[in-house]
Amino acid sequence: MNAMIILNTLMPGQVVLEYSYLLSAIMFVIGLKLESNPATARKGNFWAASGMILPMITTLLLNKDAAGEGISLANAAAVILIIAAGAVVWNRNGPKSKNDGHATNGILF
């Protein structure tokens, strides 16, 4: 009963946002499971990465503050620019061999 009251007070965009968070968590867990097998590791990376990017996109598009305003265009552009810069750094300094893919590779230190 309480869930229906909460669901009715949410705006349609917020409901989609909440479901996208749930879907992204499920996708991330599926990706982790697929990564446990070398034969399906690439597919697992895709599922996990998709599970991470989905809430970022839906938050940028659908999130509203208490006044009902969305994320400003300047903030959205800053987030996209930082993600692009991280991708450039990773592609330039990324793993050079199979054994060089540890977690800190590609970070600027």
C-alpha positions in Angstrom: 0.0 0.0 0.0 2.8 2.4 0.9 4.6 1.7 -2.3 1.5 2.8 -4.3 1.3 6.0 -2.4 5.0 6.8 -3.0 4.6 5.8 -6.7 1.6 8.1 -7.1 3.5 11.1 -5.7 6.4 10.7 -8.1 6.3 12.4 -11.5 6.5 10.1 -14.5 10.1 11.1 -15.2 11.1 10.2 -11.7 9.5 6.8 -12.0 11.5 6.1 -15.2 14.6 7.4 -13.4 14.1 5.0 -10.4 13.5 2.0 -12.7 16.6 2.9 -14.7 18.6 2.7 -11.5 17.1 -0.7 -10.7 17.7 -1.9 -14.3 21.3 -0.6 -14.2 22.0 -2.5 -11.0 20.7 -5.7 -12.5 22.7 -5.2 -15.7 25.9 -4.6 -13.6 25.4 -7.8 -11.7 24.8 -9.7 -14.9 28.0 -8.2 -16.3 30.0 -9.2 -13.2 28.7 -12.8 -13.5 29.6 -12.9 -17.2 33.1 -11.6 -16.5 33.8 -14.7 -14.3 34.3 -16.8 -17.4 37.0 -16.0 -20.0 34.8 -17.0 -22.9 32.1 -14.4 -21.9 34.3 -11.7 -20.4 33.9 -9.3 -23.3 30.1 -9.6 -23.1 30.3 -9.1 -19.4 32.3 -5.9 -19.8 29.6 -4.6 -22.2 26.8 -5.4 -19.8 28.6 -3.9 -16.8 29.6 -0.7 -18.7 26.0 -0.4 -20.0 24.8 -0.8 -16.5 27.0 2.1 -15.4 26.3 4.5 -18.2 22.4 4.0 -18.1 21.9 5.9 -14.8 24.3 8.6 -15.8 22.3 9.3 -19.0 18.9 9.1 -17.3 20.0 11.3 -14.4 21.3 14.0 -16.8 18.0 13.9 -18.8 15.4 13.3 -16.1 16.6 14.4 -12.7 14.7 17.4 -11.1 15.4 19.3 -8.0 12.9 20.5 -5.4 12.0 23.5 -7.6 11.3 21.2 -10.6 14.3 22.3 -12.6 16.6 19.8 -14.3 20.4 19.7 -14.4 21.7 22.8 -16.1 23.2 22.6 -19.5 26.6 23.8 -18.2 26.8 21.0 -15.6 25.7 18.4 -18.2 28.3 19.6 -20.6 31.0 19.5 -17.9 30.1 15.9 -17.0 30.2 14.8 -20.7 33.5 16.7 -21.2 35.1 15.0 -18.1 33.9 11.6 -19.3 35.4 12.2 -22.7 38.7 13.4 -21.2 38.9 10.2 -19.1 38.3 8.1 -22.3 41.2 9.9 -24.0 43.5 9.4 -21.1 42.5 5.7 -20.9 43.1 5.2 -24.7 46.5 6.8 -24.6 47.7 5.2 -21.4 45.6 2.0 -21.3 46.8 -1.5 -21.1 49.6 -2.4 -23.4 49.5 -6.1 -22.8 47.2 -8.7 -21.2 48.8 -8.4 -17.8 48.9 -4.6 -17.7 45.2 -3.9 -17.1 45.2 -3.2 -13.3 42.8 -0.7 -11.8 45.1 2.3 -11.6 46.3 2.1 -15.2 45.3 5.3 -17.1 45.0 7.5 -14.1 47.1 10.7 -14.2 49.7 9.8 -11.5 
